[in-house]
Amino acid sequence: MYKFFLKRLLDIICALILLPFVLIVLIIIAPLIFLDDRGPMFYNASRLGKKGKVFKMYKLRSMKVNAPDIRNEDGSTYNSENDSRVTKLGRFIRKTSIDELPQIFNILRGEMSFVGPRPDLIESIDVYDKNEIRRLDVLPGITGFSQAYVRNSVAWRERIKNDLYYVDHISLILDVKIILQTVKIVIKKDNVYAR
């Protein structure tokens, strides 16, 4: 019942409650991003959604305009505390996860949930094995099991294992635990960057 109906209903209700606060933050931060380097305020990334459907994931831009796409050995997106592609303001919004706030619109559009596996790169579908592709059985989330407990401190395939654990154990209690742990890890600014 929760997985197939209540989870989506709670996503919509919580997104509508949080929307005014998110809009206030966006009204303050988005112009600062533009003033930082005169580039666009938002970054719309194509990502894999539920059942492999591609959608545009909304984020506040944290990198310089036309920054090169750099990947780790496992194909995951590279990030580092000393990444020269990230703007000064971008470092702050990444550490505080403010860059993820526009994804509330993805939730309202039915493309994402508050909790679920993080949306993966489109090309990732070509390297999933038969078990790993199950991570696409649920809506991707703004936060998830991996983000709450290890953030970026483990390899991509380890994060997929965590995603599969979530897919197999979805419940209201688990979602609440993940959200509370996410708040804790964001406040402490733990594991923001890959090791």
N, CA, C and O of each residue as an XYZ file, in Angstrom:
780
protein
N       0.828     -1.207      0.000
C       0.000      0.000      0.000
C       0.871      1.270      0.000
O       0.643      2.190     -0.786
N       1.876      1.304      0.898
C       2.742      2.482      0.976
C       3.508      2.677     -0.328
O       3.526      3.774     -0.885
N       4.141      1.606     -0.813
C       4.989      1.687     -1.995
C       4.211      2.125     -3.235
O       4.732      2.873     -4.063
N       2.983      1.668     -3.361
C       2.235      1.888     -4.599
C       1.266      3.068     -4.549
O       0.764      3.480     -5.595
N       0.988      3.623     -3.373
C       0.022      4.718     -3.319
C       0.416      5.811     -2.319
O       0.560      6.974     -2.696
N       0.588      5.440     -1.053
C       0.824      6.438     -0.011
C       2.122      7.209     -0.204
O       2.183      8.403      0.091
N       3.156      6.541     -0.694
C       4.453      7.205     -0.905
C       4.303      8.382     -1.871
O       4.811      9.475     -1.619
N       3.602      8.145     -2.970
C       3.399      9.210     -3.965
C       2.520     10.321     -3.388
O       2.786     11.502     -3.606
N       1.483      9.944     -2.659
C       0.601     10.940     -2.056
C       1.369     11.816     -1.066
O       1.206     13.036     -1.055
N       2.208     11.190     -0.237
C       3.015     11.952      0.721
C       4.019     12.851      0.015
O       4.276     13.967      0.465
N       4.593     12.371     -1.095
C       5.512     13.199     -1.884
C       4.825     14.483     -2.339
O       5.384     15.572     -2.210
N       3.611     14.348     -2.872
C       2.886     15.517     -3.384
C       2.544     16.479     -2.246
O       2.757     17.685     -2.367
N       2.016     15.947     -1.140
C       1.635     16.798     -0.009
C       2.851     17.532      0.553
O       2.799     18.741      0.779
N       3.957     16.795      0.781
C       5.174     17.416      1.345
C       5.783     18.428      0.381
O       6.266     19.478      0.805
N       5.761     18.113     -0.926
C       6.310     19.043     -1.927
C       5.514     20.350     -1.938
O       6.096     21.431     -2.030
N       4.190     20.254     -1.845
C       3.358     21.463     -1.839
C       3.579     22.282     -0.571
O       3.569     23.513     -0.616
N       3.777     21.603      0.559
C       4.051     22.308      1.817
C       5.396     23.029      1.750
O       5.517     24.169      2.201
N       6.408     22.361      1.186
C       7.762     22.923      1.129
C       7.957     23.932     -0.004
O       8.902     24.721      0.026
N       7.082     23.912     -0.988
C       7.260     24.746     -2.183
C       7.488     26.229     -1.874
O       8.405     26.812     -2.451
N       6.710     26.870     -1.001
C       6.971     28.297     -0.723
C       8.370     28.562     -0.178
O       9.003     29.552     -0.546
N       8.857     27.680      0.698
C      10.195     27.848      1.274
C      11.273     27.638      0.209
O      12.267     28.364      0.169
N      11.068     26.646     -0.647
C      12.012     26.385     -1.741
C      12.061     27.583     -2.685
O      13.138     27.991     -3.120
N      10.899     28.145     -3.001
C      10.849     29.307     -3.903
C      11.598     30.498     -3.315
O      12.282     31.220     -4.039
N      11.473     30.705     -2.011
C      12.193     31.819     -1.352
C      13.702     31.624     -1.500
O      14.416     32.565     -1.848
N      14.193     30.405     -1.236
C      15.623     30.118     -1.369
C      16.072     30.318     -2.811
O      17.127     30.901     -3.059
N      15.273     29.834     -3.765
C      15.631     29.971     -5.181
C      15.669     31.438     -5.605
O      16.537     31.838     -6.382
N      14.735     32.236     -5.100
C      14.699     33.668     -5.434
C      15.964     34.364     -4.932
O      16.438     35.312     -5.558
N      16.507     33.903     -3.819
C      17.729     34.499     -3.256
C      18.976     33.966     -3.955
O      19.844     34.745     -4.350
N      19.075     32.635     -4.112
C      20.311     32.010     -4.597
C      20.466     32.109     -6.114
O      21.565     32.366     -6.604
N      19.383     31.908     -6.861
C      19.495     31.862     -8.328
C      20.133     33.126     -8.914
O      21.026     33.001     -9.753
N      19.722     34.339     -8.516
C      20.393     35.532     -9.058
C      21.877     35.605     -8.684
O      22.688     36.115     -9.456
N      22.232     35.092     -7.495
C      23.643     35.097     -7.083
C      24.477     34.205     -7.998
O      25.634     34.506     -8.289
N      23.870     33.096     -8.451
C      24.573     32.206     -9.381
C      24.838     32.951    -10.685
O      25.929     32.859    -11.249
N      23.838     33.688    -11.160
C      24.001     34.466    -12.390
C      25.072     35.539    -12.208
O      25.915     35.725    -13.085
N      25.047     36.238    -11.090
C      26.002     37.314    -10.848
C      27.427     36.789    -10.685
O      28.389     37.503    -10.966
N      27.563     35.542    -10.230
C      28.884     34.944     -9.999
C      29.690     34.861    -11.295
O      30.883     35.165    -11.307
N      29.034     34.446    -12.392
C      29.788     34.344    -13.658
C      28.941     34.602    -14.903
O      29.325     34.251    -16.019
N      27.766     35.231    -14.684
C      26.871     35.622    -15.786
C      26.355     34.432    -16.607
O      25.975     34.584    -17.768
N      26.347     33.262    -15.994
C      25.847     32.081    -16.694
C      24.433     31.744    -16.261
O      23.866     32.431    -15.411
N      23.851     30.690    -16.836
C      22.490     30.294    -16.457
C      22.417     29.891    -14.986
O      23.391     29.410    -14.408
N      21.253     30.095    -14.401
C      21.070     29.805    -12.983
C      20.800     28.322    -12.731
O      21.095     27.792    -11.660
N      20.238     27.674    -13.735
C      19.849     26.280    -13.564
C      20.626     25.359    -14.490
O      21.083     25.762    -15.559
N      20.761     24.129    -14.057
C      21.392     23.076    -14.846
C      20.374     21.952    -14.966
O      19.964     21.365    -13.964
N      19.974     21.660    -16.180
C      18.982     20.611    -16.413
C      19.679     19.403    -17.007
O      20.084     19.417    -18.169
N      19.817     18.357    -16.206
C      20.567     17.171    -16.611
C      19.616     16.057    -17.027
O      18.641     15.781    -16.328
N      19.890     15.420    -18.155
C      19.102     14.264    -18.566
C      19.506     13.075    -17.710
O      20.689     12.751    -17.605
N      18.524     12.427    -17.100
C      18.780     11.315    -16.191
C      17.791     10.180    -16.428
O      16.732     10.363    -17.028
N      18.173      8.994    -15.935
C      17.301      7.830    -16.014
C      16.263      7.893    -14.907
O      16.593      8.114    -13.742
N      15.011      7.699    -15.281
C      13.944      7.658    -14.297
C      13.398      6.251    -14.146
O      14.031      5.272    -14.540
N      12.220      6.175    -13.574
C      11.566      4.889    -13.363
C      11.345      4.183    -14.694
O      10.921      4.788    -15.679
N      11.643      2.885    -14.697
C      11.520      2.031    -15.889
C      12.416      2.502    -17.045
O      12.162      2.171    -18.203
N      13.460      3.273    -16.726
C      14.415      3.714    -17.738
C      13.974      4.923    -18.535
O      14.643      5.314    -19.492
N      12.851      5.521    -18.151
C      12.376      6.712    -18.865
C      13.310      7.887    -18.574
O      13.629      8.162    -17.417
N      13.741      8.571    -19.620
C      14.660      9.704    -19.478
C      13.857     10.970    -19.149
O      12.814     11.232    -19.749
N      14.362     11.742    -18.192
C      13.722     13.009    -17.832
C      14.794     14.047    -17.544
O      15.967     13.716    -17.372
N      14.381     15.303    -17.495
C      15.284     16.411    -17.163
C      15.234     16.652    -15.661
O      14.195     17.024    -15.116
N      16.361     16.437    -14.999
C      16.461     16.676    -13.564
C      16.951     18.113    -13.344
O      17.979     18.516    -13.888
N      16.210     18.869    -12.550
C      16.525     20.272    -12.321
C      17.493     20.429    -11.155
O      17.326     19.811    -10.104
N      18.503     21.263    -11.358
C      19.458     21.589    -10.292
C      19.868     23.047    -10.434
O      19.771     23.626    -11.516
N      20.321     23.629     -9.343
C      20.976     24.929     -9.438
C      22.387     24.679     -9.961
O      23.044     23.729     -9.535
N      22.850     25.508    -10.862
C      24.167     25.303    -11.460
C      25.258     25.618    -10.446
O      25.254     26.678     -9.820
N      26.191     24.685    -10.293
C      27.304     24.875     -9.359
C      28.650     24.936    -10.088
O      29.670     25.277     -9.489
N      28.645     24.606    -11.376
C      29.894     24.615    -12.151
C      29.960     25.819    -13.082
O      28.951     26.452    -13.393
N      31.171     26.109    -13.508
C      31.377     27.178    -14.481
C      30.707     26.806    -15.803
O      30.519     25.628    -16.109
N      30.354     27.817    -16.572
C      29.723     27.598    -17.873
C      30.662     26.790    -18.772
O      31.863     27.056    -18.827
N      30.108     25.808    -19.469
C      30.850     24.947    -20.404
C      31.990     24.171    -19.732
O      33.008     23.891    -20.365
N      31.821     23.829    -18.466
C      32.826     23.015    -17.768
C      32.898     21.640    -18.426
O      31.860     21.085    -18.788
N      34.094     21.077    -18.590
C      34.222     19.756    -19.212
C      33.602     18.664    -18.345
O      33.586     18.758    -17.117
N      33.096     17.632    -19.004
C      32.492     16.490    -18.308
C      33.605     15.506    -17.946
O      34.190     14.877    -18.828
N      33.894     15.375    -16.658
C      34.959     14.483    -16.189
C      34.316     13.346    -15.407
O      33.440     13.573    -14.572
N      34.761     12.109    -15.685
C      34.189     10.935    -15.019
C      35.256     10.179    -14.239
O      36.443     10.251    -14.557
N      34.818      9.453    -13.215
C      35.695      8.543    -12.484
C      35.894      7.280    -13.321
O      35.231      7.090    -14.341
N      36.807      6.426    -12.882
C      37.088      5.180    -13.608
C      35.853      4.308    -13.778
O      35.710      3.619    -14.788
N      34.951      4.334    -12.781
C      33.748      3.499    -12.865
C      32.634      4.143    -13.690
O      31.534      3.597    -13.781
N      32.915      5.305    -14.292
C      31.938      5.987    -15.135
C      31.066      6.983    -14.393
O      30.304      7.723    -15.015
N      31.167      7.012    -13.063
C      30.354      7.953    -12.287
C      30.910      9.371    -12.425
O      32.060      9.567    -12.817
N      30.086     10.335    -12.102
C      30.469     11.737    -12.221
C      31.569     12.076    -11.220
O      31.459     11.758    -10.036
N      32.614     12.715    -11.694
C      33.740     13.103    -10.844
C      33.341     14.291     -9.973
O      32.689     15.221    -10.446
N      33.730     14.260     -8.714
C      33.618     15.441     -7.864
C      34.762     15.428     -6.863
O      35.201     14.373     -6.407
N      35.227     16.610     -6.535
C      36.352     16.740     -5.622
C      36.272     18.106     -4.945
O      35.732     19.058     -5.507
N      36.809     18.186     -3.750
C      36.813     19.459     -3.028
C      37.617     20.513     -3.777
O      37.345     21.707     -3.657
N      38.613     20.072     -4.553
C      39.468     21.005     -5.292
C      39.123     21.073     -6.769
O      39.968     21.450     -7.581
N      37.903     20.718     -7.132
C      37.478     20.714     -8.533
C      37.432     22.148     -9.056
O      36.612     22.952     -8.614
N      38.316     22.458     -9.997
C      38.414     23.826    -10.526
C      37.206     24.208    -11.384
O      37.037     25.378    -11.726
N      36.375     23.240    -11.730
C      35.187     23.533    -12.545
C      34.064     24.155    -11.716
O      33.142     24.753    -12.271
N      34.138     24.018    -10.395
C      33.073     24.487     -9.513
C      33.298     25.953     -9.147
O      34.415     26.359     -8.829
N      32.225     26.740     -9.197
C      32.321     28.160     -8.838
C      32.422     28.308     -7.314
O      32.187     27.355     -6.572
N      32.771     29.509     -6.863
C      32.861     29.764     -5.418
C      31.504     29.523     -4.749
O      31.419     28.835     -3.732
N      30.456     30.089     -5.324
C      29.118     29.876     -4.776
C      28.716     28.409     -4.926
O      28.012     27.859     -4.079
N      29.170     27.786     -6.012
C      28.858     26.379     -6.252
C      29.365     25.465     -5.151
O      28.713     24.477     -4.813
N      30.518     25.785     -4.591
C      31.058     24.982     -3.476
C      30.102     25.015     -2.279
O      29.870     24.001     -1.620
N      29.559     26.197     -2.017
C      28.630     26.345     -0.890
C      27.322     25.596     -1.149
O      26.844     24.861     -0.286
N      26.751     25.781     -2.329
C      25.445     25.153     -2.566
C      25.565     23.631     -2.683
O      24.598     22.912     -2.431
N      26.746     23.141     -3.064
C      26.951     21.684     -3.082
C      27.072     21.131     -1.666
O      26.446     20.126     -1.330
N      27.875     21.787     -0.845
C      28.075     21.306      0.527
C      26.773     21.300      1.311
O      26.555     20.430      2.154
N      25.914     22.264      1.037
C      24.640     22.368      1.757
C      23.498     21.656      1.029
O      22.378     21.592      1.535
N      23.789     21.119     -0.169
C      22.798     20.436     -1.022
C      21.673     21.358     -1.485
O      20.614     20.880     -1.891
N      21.885     22.666     -1.430
C      20.893     23.619     -1.931
C      20.689     23.430     -3.438
O      19.610     23.706     -3.962
N      21.733     22.958     -4.129
C      21.621     22.765     -5.579
C      20.540     21.759     -5.959
O      20.072     21.749     -7.098
N      20.138     20.904     -4.999
C      19.127     19.879     -5.272
C      17.689     20.396     -5.109
O      16.751     19.718     -5.526
N      17.499     21.568     -4.518
C      16.151     22.052     -4.216
C      15.204     22.129     -5.421
O      14.020     21.832     -5.262
N      15.668     22.513     -6.617
C      14.727     22.566     -7.748
C      14.100     21.210     -8.095
O      13.127     21.154     -8.847
N      14.647     20.127     -7.557
C      14.074     18.812     -7.845
C      12.699     18.627     -7.221
O      12.026     17.631     -7.486
N      12.279     19.577     -6.397
C      10.914     19.540     -5.883
C       9.923     19.625     -7.046
O       8.817     19.090     -6.970
N      10.335     20.306     -8.130
C       9.473     20.381     -9.319
C       9.420     19.033    -10.032
O       8.387     18.671    -10.594
N      10.527     18.287    -10.014
C      10.519     16.922    -10.559
C       9.564     16.026     -9.768
O       8.906     15.152    -10.334
N       9.496     16.254     -8.452
C       8.574     15.479     -7.619
C       7.137     15.793     -8.014
O       6.329     14.884     -8.198
N       6.820     17.071     -8.145
C       5.461     17.462     -8.503
C       5.071     16.958     -9.895
O       3.897     16.701    -10.162
N       6.057     16.820    -10.775
C       5.793     16.306    -12.130
C       5.698     14.778    -12.168
O       5.382     14.200    -13.208
N       5.968     14.133    -11.047
C       5.879     12.675    -10.982
C       7.105     11.953    -11.504
O       7.048     10.754    -11.773
N       8.235     12.678    -11.654
C       9.464     12.088    -12.180
C      10.404     11.613    -11.070
O      11.271     10.769    -11.293
N      10.216     12.173     -9.869
C      11.082     11.839     -8.747
C      10.259     11.724     -7.473
O       9.080     12.073     -7.435
N      10.917     11.222     -6.429
C      10.350     11.116     -5.088
C      11.318     11.809     -4.136
O      12.449     12.111     -4.516
N      10.887     12.062     -2.908
C      11.842     12.598     -1.937
C      12.914     11.560     -1.625
O      14.083     11.906     -1.454
N      12.520     10.283     -1.551
C      13.464      9.214     -1.227
C      13.428      8.147     -2.311
O      12.359      7.682     -2.708
N      14.608      7.767     -2.781
C      14.748      6.726     -3.794
C      16.181      6.715     -4.276
O      16.974      7.548     -3.838
N      16.542      5.809     -5.157
C      17.902      5.826     -5.715
C      18.140      7.146     -6.453
O      17.241      7.651     -7.124
N      19.335      7.698     -6.332
C      19.628      8.933     -7.070
C      19.542      8.654     -8.570
O      19.954      7.588     -9.027
N      19.007      9.610     -9.340
C      18.892      9.403    -10.789
C      20.272      9.203    -11.406
O      21.199      9.970    -11.147
N      20.392      8.169    -12.218
C      21.686      7.834    -12.811
C      21.828      8.450    -14.200
O      20.849      8.872    -14.816
N      23.072      8.489    -14.676
C      23.359      8.949    -16.025
C      22.694      8.020    -17.033
O      22.545      6.827    -16.768
N      22.295      8.547    -18.175
C      21.568      7.766    -19.188
C      22.367      6.547    -19.632
O      21.807      5.463    -19.799
N      23.677      6.720    -19.825
C      24.502      5.623    -20.331
C      24.693      4.500    -19.314
O      25.164      3.417    -19.662
N      24.329      4.754    -18.064
C      24.479      3.723    -17.034
C      23.639      2.489    -17.326
O      23.997      1.380    -16.930
N      22.531      2.679    -18.014
C      21.651      1.550    -18.299
C      22.364      0.471    -19.121
O      21.987     -0.700    -19.078
N      23.388      0.870    -19.863
C      24.137     -0.078    -20.701
C      25.103     -0.940    -19.896
O      25.587     -1.956    -20.395
N      25.390     -0.545    -18.651
C      26.343     -1.322    -17.850
C      25.710     -1.974    -16.621
O      26.392     -2.680    -15.878
N      24.412     -1.746    -16.398
C      23.727     -2.458    -15.330
C      23.683     -3.941    -15.660
O      23.493     -4.314    -16.818
N      23.857     -4.791    -14.654
C      23.605     -6.215    -14.884
C      22.111     -6.481    -14.647
O      21.360     -5.557    -14.334
N      21.680     -7.740    -14.796
C      20.254     -8.064    -14.707
C      19.658     -7.726    -13.348
O      18.471     -7.418    -13.244
N      20.475     -7.784    -12.319
C      19.981     -7.445    -10.982
C      19.996     -5.937    -10.756
O      19.052     -5.384    -10.193
N      21.057     -5.273    -11.191
C      21.217     -3.841    -10.937
C      20.127     -3.002    -11.598
O      19.766     -1.940    -11.091
N      19.609     -3.471    -12.716
C      18.593     -2.694    -13.432
C      17.309     -2.554    -12.620
O      16.451     -1.731    -12.940
N      17.181     -3.367    -11.559
C      16.007     -3.265    -10.690
C      15.934     -1.939     -9.953
O      14.878     -1.578     -9.435
N      17.036     -1.214     -9.898
C      17.010      0.103     -9.240
C      16.071      1.061     -9.977
O      15.655      2.084     -9.432
N      15.741      0.708    -11.241
C      14.819      1.532    -12.027
C      13.362      1.137    -11.815
O      12.479      1.654    -12.499
N      13.097      0.227    -10.874
C      11.718     -0.191    -10.586
C      10.955      0.846     -9.779
O       9.731      0.776     -9.668
N      11.680      1.813     -9.214
C      11.048      2.843     -8.376
C      11.470      4.225     -8.873
O      12.446      4.364     -9.610
N      10.719      5.238     -8.458
C      11.095      6.612     -8.808
C      12.439      6.962     -8.171
O      12.690      6.598     -7.022
N      13.300      7.659     -8.899
C      14.544      8.134     -8.276
C      14.218      9.192     -7.226
O      13.142      9.789     -7.246
N      15.159      9.416     -6.307
C      14.893     10.342     -5.214
C      15.879     11.492     -5.104
O      16.995     11.431     -5.619
N      15.441     12.539     -4.421
C      16.345     13.645     -4.089
C      17.416     13.126     -3.145
O      18.582     13.507     -3.244
N      17.012     12.257     -2.232
C      17.962     11.563     -1.373
C      17.632     10.080     -1.409
O      16.568      9.675     -1.879
N      18.555      9.285     -0.909
C      18.345      7.849     -0.909
C      19.201      7.200      0.161
O      19.886      7.880      0.925
N      19.155      5.894      0.207
C      19.895      5.141      1.220
C      21.384      5.477      1.166
O      21.997      5.757      2.197
N      21.966      5.449     -0.033
C      23.400      5.760     -0.173
C      23.701      7.196      0.222
O      24.664      7.455      0.944
N      22.877      8.136     -0.249
C      23.130      9.542      0.044
C      23.062      9.804      1.547
O      23.824     10.612      2.078
N      22.161      9.128      2.216
C      21.982      9.351      3.649
C      23.117      8.774      4.476
O      23.513      9.356      5.487
N      23.638      7.639      4.053
C      24.602      6.942      4.909
C      26.051      7.019      4.432
O      26.969      6.957      5.251
N      26.273      7.153      3.119
C      27.661      7.206      2.641
C      27.920      8.347      1.664
O      29.071      8.631      1.333
N      26.872      8.993      1.207
C      26.926     10.097      0.247
C      27.833      9.742     -0.932
O      27.493      8.850     -1.709
N      28.955     10.403     -1.085
C      29.840     10.145     -2.229
C      31.110      9.392     -1.843
O      32.078      9.386     -2.603
N      31.117      8.761     -0.676
C      32.361      8.178     -0.172
C      32.618      6.749     -0.642
O      33.660      6.182     -0.314
N      31.707      6.155     -1.396
C      31.919      4.792     -1.894
C      31.787      4.771     -3.409
O      31.252      5.701     -4.013
N      32.286      3.688     -4.017
C      32.246      3.543     -5.471
C      30.806      3.392     -5.972
O      29.902      3.041     -5.215
N      30.621      3.664     -7.251
C      29.307      3.653     -7.897
C      28.598      2.317     -7.710
O      27.413      2.296     -7.380
N      29.295      1.205     -7.913
C      28.637     -0.105     -7.796
C      28.202     -0.394     -6.361
O      27.210     -1.089     -6.140
N      28.927      0.128     -5.402
C      28.520     -0.017     -4.002
C      27.242      0.776     -3.737
O      26.373      0.337     -2.983
N      27.137      1.942     -4.361
C      25.915      2.740     -4.217
C      24.725      2.011     -4.832
O      23.612      2.080     -4.310
N      24.963      1.311     -5.945
C      23.882      0.541     -6.571
C      23.399     -0.561     -5.629
O      22.197     -0.804     -5.530
N      24.321     -1.227     -4.939
C      23.925     -2.251     -3.958
C      23.025     -1.648     -2.890
O      22.039     -2.261     -2.481
N      23.365     -0.446     -2.441
C      22.530      0.243     -1.459
C      21.159      0.584     -2.041
O      20.142      0.489     -1.355
N      21.146      0.983     -3.312
C      19.874      1.281     -3.983
C      18.984      0.045     -4.037
O      17.775      0.135     -3.823
N      19.582     -1.103     -4.322
C      18.809     -2.345     -4.403
C      18.273     -2.748     -3.034
O      17.169     -3.280     -2.925
N      19.058     -2.492     -1.991
C      18.558     -2.747     -0.645
C      17.296     -1.907     -0.409
O      16.304     -2.392      0.133
N      17.358     -0.649     -0.826
C      16.195      0.232     -0.660
C      14.992     -0.282     -1.452
O      13.882     -0.355     -0.924
N      15.213     -0.638     -2.718
C      14.126     -1.132     -3.573
C      13.429     -2.326     -2.919
O      12.209     -2.463     -3.001
N      14.210     -3.180     -2.275
C      13.659     -4.401     -1.665
C      13.038     -4.163     -0.286
O      12.360     -5.047      0.239
N      13.256     -2.989      0.309
C      12.793     -2.756      1.683
C      12.023     -1.446      1.851
O      11.960     -0.913      2.959
N      11.442     -0.921      0.783
C      10.722      0.355      0.877
C       9.642      0.295      1.953
O       8.823     -0.623      1.997
N       9.672      1.306      2.815
C       8.637      1.434      3.835
C       8.639      2.877      4.326
O       9.607      3.610      4.120
N       7.566      3.274      4.968
C       7.483      4.616      5.526
C       8.570      4.820      6.579
O       9.203      5.875      6.622
N       8.785      3.821      7.420
C       9.799      3.928      8.471
C      11.186      4.110      7.868
O      11.958      4.947      8.337
N      11.511      3.337      6.835
C      12.820      3.476      6.191
C      12.966      4.848      5.550
O      14.027      5.465      5.652
N      11.912      5.338      4.885
C      11.974      6.665      4.271
C      12.212      7.751      5.322
O      13.005      8.665      5.098
N      11.537      7.657      6.459
C      11.723      8.643      7.530
C      13.154      8.582      8.057
O      13.775      9.621      8.281
N      13.688      7.363      8.257
C      15.073      7.210      8.727
C      16.053      7.838      7.734
O      17.000      8.513      8.137
N      15.826      7.614      6.436
C      16.713      8.156      5.401
C      16.664      9.681      5.393
O      17.702     10.331      5.276
N      15.482     10.250      5.514
C      15.354     11.711      5.520
C      16.059     12.300      6.745
O      16.778     13.291      6.620
N      15.866     11.715      7.909
C      16.521     12.216      9.127
C      18.040     12.089      9.037
O      18.766     12.991      9.455
N      18.520     10.966      8.490
C      19.962     10.768      8.325
C      20.529     11.736      7.284
O      21.658     12.207      7.418
N      19.733     12.032      6.241
C      20.172     12.990      5.222
C      20.356     14.368      5.835
O      21.351     15.041      5.570
N      19.402     14.788      6.651
C      19.516     16.095      7.330
C      20.791     16.127      8.167
O      21.524     17.115      8.150
N      21.049     15.058      8.892
C      22.240     14.970      9.744
C      23.523     15.063      8.918
O      24.434     15.811      9.273
N      23.599     14.312      7.822
C      24.830     14.271      7.021
C      25.056     15.596      6.287
O      26.199     16.000      6.071
N      23.958     16.277      5.899
C      24.091     17.577      5.227
C      24.560     18.628      6.227
O      25.425     19.444      5.908
N      24.001     18.616      7.425
C      24.421     19.580      8.463
C      25.898     19.395      8.814
O      26.635     20.368      8.972
N      26.319     18.136      8.932
C      27.720     17.845      9.263
C      28.642     17.994      8.060
O      29.864     18.026      8.208
N      28.046     18.085      6.849
C      28.792     18.190      5.590
C      29.737     17.003      5.391
O      30.854     17.166      4.901
N      29.279     15.810      5.775
C      30.079     14.588      5.652
C      30.012     14.026      4.233
O      28.975     14.095      3.573
N      31.135     13.469      3.778
C      31.212     12.698      2.531
C      30.651     13.431      1.317
O      30.024     12.819      0.451
N      30.878     14.748      1.255
C      30.399     15.530      0.124
C      31.120     15.116     -1.152
O      30.526     15.074     -2.229
N      32.412     14.809     -1.017
C      33.225     14.513     -2.191
C      33.676     13.070     -2.203
O      33.840     12.445     -1.155
N      33.874     12.548     -3.406
C      34.354     11.171     -3.551
C      35.776     11.074     -3.032
O      36.561     12.018     -3.125
N      36.084      9.918     -2.489
C      37.452      9.700     -1.982
C      38.343      9.189     -3.089
O      39.528      8.946     -2.865
